[in-house]
Amino acid sequence: MSEQSQSSLIIFDTTLRDGEQSPGAAMTREDKLRIARQLERLGVDVIESGFAAASEGDFQAIRAIAETIEQSTVCSLARANERDVRRAGEAIAPAARRRIHTFIATSPIHMEKKLRMTPDQVVEHAVNAVRLARSYTDDVEFSAEDAVRSDMDFLVRVFEAAIEAGATTLNVPDTVGYSTPAEWGSRMAQLIERTRGADKVIWSTHCHNDLGMAVANSLSAVLAGARQVECTINGLGERAGNASLEEVVMAVRTRRDVFGLDTRIDTTQIVPASKLVSTITGYPVQPNKAIVGANAFAHESGIHQDGVLKHRETYEIMRAEDVGWTTNKLSLGKLSGRNAFRTRLTELGIELASEEALNDAFRRFKDLADKKREIFDEDIQALVSEVHEEQVEHVKLVSLKVCSETGEIPTATLVIAVDGMEKSATAHGAGPVDAAFVCIESMMQSGATLQLYSVNNITSGTDAQGEVNVRLELAGRIVTGQGADTDIVVASAKAYLSALDRLQNPAMRAHPQMGDV
């Protein structure tokens, strides 16, 4: 390993691959490009942009990211077989920096029950995949899936074989989130000590959060010698998620006395990245989430407030500004001009594709400013997200009227446009939101099942925009839609229509789950 790698921690972000495997979090190519650009601004070293062999949509999204990203390494996952590796190599070909990440399961239960392979066959597949990947790029990562339940002697054997075949990064995953920090640190230290050629490669860790220890396990691996952590924005990922990028980065930065490492991450871009991923996936961030939660730097206790006012470090170990929270929360008002709006978008790291998109966003801003006295950064990000959604939506809310009175059955009258053609309906429901949803279904007749309905306020105050997330399921497909408005019923209708639009959009068809590390 180089001296630089010894003093630097490589941040490998898998939001676009493992994060997308969260139910309902499937992304369009444009969604992935927006997140990839933000990850590059954030300073992520490696962007795992997808699973090229999973679907044509995933392949094209990886290809588009490879053609766009210049500073970060663009990576594709591949199972240890020829087809997967070749598809990955073809997808990342245009990238300035490119990596193939190939993996195979190494635990007895996976080899016997899933792969139906002998240990010798697993080693053979691993070696062949790494060698083939080297024909596409010099940067090849090999992962031993379910390393947490794998035999130590066999792990050493397969890792040594991967090094001989040309792997430059070895990843040790806790695929099922089973380990504890002490165990995981010990396992990593043993592997590095026992594997021949260990000093020639970067050691990596990829931990899942099933027992809530993904970040702790990852940091334990770092103390044991790992110099790459695989993580996601907001800890997104299937089941209980992955190690949270923001928590890993800020732990290493805040406790430099313990870890003695630096990262390339521009921490002021953490909150913008968190908000973007939350908006696109429809997965809200819990208020008490470390680093990026709305309450992460809030102080309710009088003793705490008094201490912070006298000296910030009495109760704060980080500055809110350092991770991207703004101290000047009031951003713009209804008298603000187009140039001020454009400038604030730039300060927030928001890029719009065209002048037309900027004009649309500014129009929405003015409409919102007529309803709200104060416009906050969170409001701006929500309305810009709606601009991106509208560029591809086929179903759009035109108007909504609801009548809700004590002792009377709520009624909704709703007008929507489907590919430009207007439809209208009136329906009753248990409440105004239910009536609006019944209205939509009477026109769309999707047959989808509502799995989740959640409401969050974007900012504080009675005039705050409400952000609604709706998750729908139809024939095994799960999608999430999001809507924002100062009227919560309108926001709910927008979210439901957004989810229906994604359900009917071929570009949003969920790819099959083809494995995980």
Secondary structure, DSSP 4 states (H G I P E B T S, - for coil): --HHHHHB-EEEE-TTTTGGGSTB----HHHHHHHHHHHHHHT-SEEE---TTT-HHHHHHHHHHHHH--SSEEEEEEESSHHHHHHHHHHHTT-SSEEEEEEEE-SHHIIIIII---HHHHHHHHHHHHHHHHTT-S-EEEEEETGGGS-HHHHHHHHHHHHHHT-SEEEEEETTS---HHHHHHHHHHHHHHSTTGGGSEEEEEEB-TTS-HHHHHHHHHHTT--EEEEBGGG--STT-B-BHHHHHHHHHHTHHHH--B----GGGHHHHHHHHHHHHT-PPPTT-TTTSTTTT---SHHHHHHHHH-GGGT-SS-GGGGT--S--EEE-TT--HHHHHHHHHHTT---SSHHHHHHHHHHHHHHHHH-S-EEHHHHHHHHHHHHHHTT-SEEEEEEEEE--TTS--EEEEEEEETTEEEEEEEE-SSHHHHHHHHHHHHH----EEEEEEEEESSSSTTPPEEEEEEEEETTEEEEEEEEESSHHHHHHHHHHHHHHHHH-GGGPPPP-----
